[in-house]
Amino acid sequence: GLVDADYAMQRALHVARVAKAKNRDAGRSMHWRVGKGSESANGAGEATARGGKGSSKTTRSQRTNKSYKVYVSGRPTIDDVERASRGEKTKSMGVVEREAPYRLMRDEREAWERAKRRGGLETRSASRDGLARRRFPLVNTHRAYCDAVGMVFVCTEQDVGGGEDCVVVDVSTLRASEDGDARARLSELAIALGASAEDLCGDEEPLMAQMRYVAAMEGGFERTALVEVLEGDAETEPAPSESEIAAARDAVSTAADRVREMKDSGKSNADDDVKAGVRCLLEAKAKLGAMEAAAEKTSAAANEAAEVDLEADLKRIEEAARRSLVELPIHGLPERYMRFKCPDRPTAKALSKAIAKEDLAPLLLEV
């Protein structure tokens, strides 16, 4: 009797008990309704702070207590570059290039700290490979740092054999649509100090180079008409004259009459003469069709419509190129190198210092 009474009492208490979450504000239902004052997070009766679009919803990071990354847009932060140099995870995605080294060793970090103070990097290598610079974590990290602070990338390649040192400048970190005046000013500084200048950018501005790249990407890297226009290789063939078209029509009529005469004389399609006549007739018709198509293509209405389409495509490509110059990470933009060969090491150091101190902002055209 007493055991049964105790069991019944425990059974009743178990049924009446209400299951609760370990944390009063940790249940999923709590994130979709306004909590009561007694169920607030601090237990003092205040309303629970919530986020999201509605006052009764929380964000995903609040529910899971996790921070979610966003893809980097444009220049990275100095903090992310410092994290990449230590081999740590960056706060934004896309700051570093996949499969490219960024983590610095102790001696490389000392060289990078000197470069940040002086404004120019110094590397020693006997390699003259154009891709060798991309294999160095020090160069990759300093280029990302120059992009973060908006300064020109300067690197002095010291020849271990005691020959000529070379100062390499990359102006892509400035993210300008036109940098021709700035490159001309850098060449003047180099010539004044006795160095020889080599502009690997040519006469092409960053915006035009990016437009050509975007057009090639859209066309699958094939030579489309838009790519030819941007590269300046588009050639328009002259339209055939009316007399040429009339002569082609007469040739078709003559060939057709010849075939008809042969068939009227009793020959069939199996005869060699008739086969040769039909072959000449088909060739004359194909030539006439091509000439008529070319004349129609080069007509005034067709030219006007083509110009309208080309103008719209160029405008769209320009907008995409400007957007990519601003939003892409620095490793997604093409390098714009200038090389200055110096006769000795003091000249290279003086040139690197002069380039780092030069204010190029007034000479740039922003995107």
Beta strands, then each sheet from edge to edge (+ up, - down):
strand 1: 70-71
strand 2: 92-93
strand 3: 121-124
strand 4: 153-158
strand 5: 165-170
strand 6: 176-178
strand 7: 196-199
strand 8: 337-342
strand 9: 365-366
sheet 1: 1+ 2+
sheet 2: 3+ 4+ 5- 8+ 7-
sheet 3: 6+ 9-
end
